[in-house]
Amino acid sequence: EADAQDLIGFRLSSRTRTEVRKVVRREEIPEVEVDLLLNDKIAIEVKFNSQYKDGLDQLLILRDLYGLYPALIHITKGFSAREVEALRRISKIEGFPIFIVHLKRKEVFCLG
């Protein structure tokens, strides 16, 4: 997972200020780590071969408590159709993009 974060961060750094594994803090609430922070505004959580629901709780915290715009990148060997549909619905309800990088098919899907 850390290798994927580093690679994505490196690729994005030529176009935007990107910090990898950045701890964000506010005095009145606990600190939280974000995998990729772009321009102090966009929080990207990267998950590698994780369950479809992993990372969603952290993105809600980053959005609701820290005011960051969230996005999720799932790098996976495959999700079931039901899992993809669940992610599509979450993306629509919560209003943030979810990207699925399918390693076996070498495809990228954007939900939301």
C-alpha positions in Angstrom: 0.0 0.0 0.0 2.8 2.4 0.9 4.4 1.8 -2.5 1.2 2.6 -4.3 0.9 5.8 -2.2 4.5 6.8 -3.1 4.0 6.1 -6.8 0.7 8.1 -7.0 2.2 10.9 -5.0 5.2 11.1 -7.2 3.0 11.1 -10.4 0.8 13.9 -9.0 3.7 16.0 -7.6 4.6 17.4 -11.0 1.2 19.1 -11.3 0.2 19.9 -7.7 1.7 20.2 -4.2 1.4 16.6 -2.9 2.2 15.3 0.6 2.4 11.6 1.2 1.2 10.1 4.5 0.6 13.5 6.0 -0.7 13.8 9.5 -3.4 16.5 9.7 -4.1 18.2 13.1 -6.6 20.4 14.7 -6.3 21.5 18.3 -9.7 20.4 19.5 -9.9 17.0 17.8 -7.5 14.0 17.4 -5.0 14.0 14.6 -5.5 11.7 11.6 -3.2 10.5 8.8 -4.1 11.0 5.2 -2.4 8.9 2.5 -2.1 11.8 0.0 -2.9 15.4 0.6 -3.1 17.7 -2.4 -2.7 21.5 -2.0 -3.9 21.2 1.6 -7.5 20.7 0.2 -7.9 17.2 -1.3 -7.5 14.0 0.9 -6.9 10.8 -1.0 -7.1 7.5 0.7 -5.3 4.6 -1.1 -6.3 1.0 -0.4 -4.5 -2.0 -1.9 -6.3 -5.4 -2.0 -8.6 -4.3 0.9 -12.3 -4.9 1.5 -14.5 -2.6 -0.5 -15.6 -0.7 2.7 -12.1 0.1 3.9 -11.1 3.7 3.9 -14.6 5.1 3.9 -14.7 5.9 7.6 -11.5 7.9 7.4 -12.7 9.9 4.4 -15.8 10.9 6.3 -13.7 12.1 9.2 -11.4 14.0 6.9 -14.3 15.7 5.1 -16.6 16.3 8.1 -14.0 17.2 10.8 -11.2 18.7 8.8 -13.0 20.2 5.8 -11.0 18.3 3.2 -12.4 17.1 -0.1 -12.1 13.3 -0.1 -11.4 10.7 -2.7 -10.8 7.0 -2.5 -8.5 4.8 -4.7 -9.0 1.1 -4.4 -6.3 -1.0 -6.1 -7.6 -4.5 -6.3 -7.6 -7.8 -8.1 -11.3 -7.6 -8.3 -14.5 -6.7 -6.5 -17.8 -8.5 -6.9 -20.6 -6.7 -8.8 -22.4 -6.2 -5.5 -19.3 -4.5 -4.0 -19.0 -2.2 -7.0 -22.6 -1.3 -6.7 -22.3 -0.5 -3.0 -19.3 1.7 -3.8 -21.2 3.4 -6.6 -24.1 4.2 -4.2 -21.8 5.4 -1.4 -20.0 7.7 -3.9 -23.4 9.1 -5.1 -24.8 9.6 -1.6 -21.6 11.1 0.0 -20.6 13.1 -3.1 -17.0 12.1 -3.5 -15.2 10.1 -6.2 -14.1 6.5 -5.8 -11.6 5.0 -8.2 -11.2 1.3 -8.7 -7.9 0.2 -10.3 -8.5 -3.4 -11.4 -5.1 -5.1 -11.7 -6.1 -8.2 -13.5 -8.1 -6.4 -16.2 -5.7 -3.4 -16.2 -8.7 -1.0 -16.1 -9.6 2.0 -14.0 -13.2 2.9 -13.1 -14.4 6.1 -11.6 -17.6 6.0 -9.6 -19.2 9.3 -8.8 
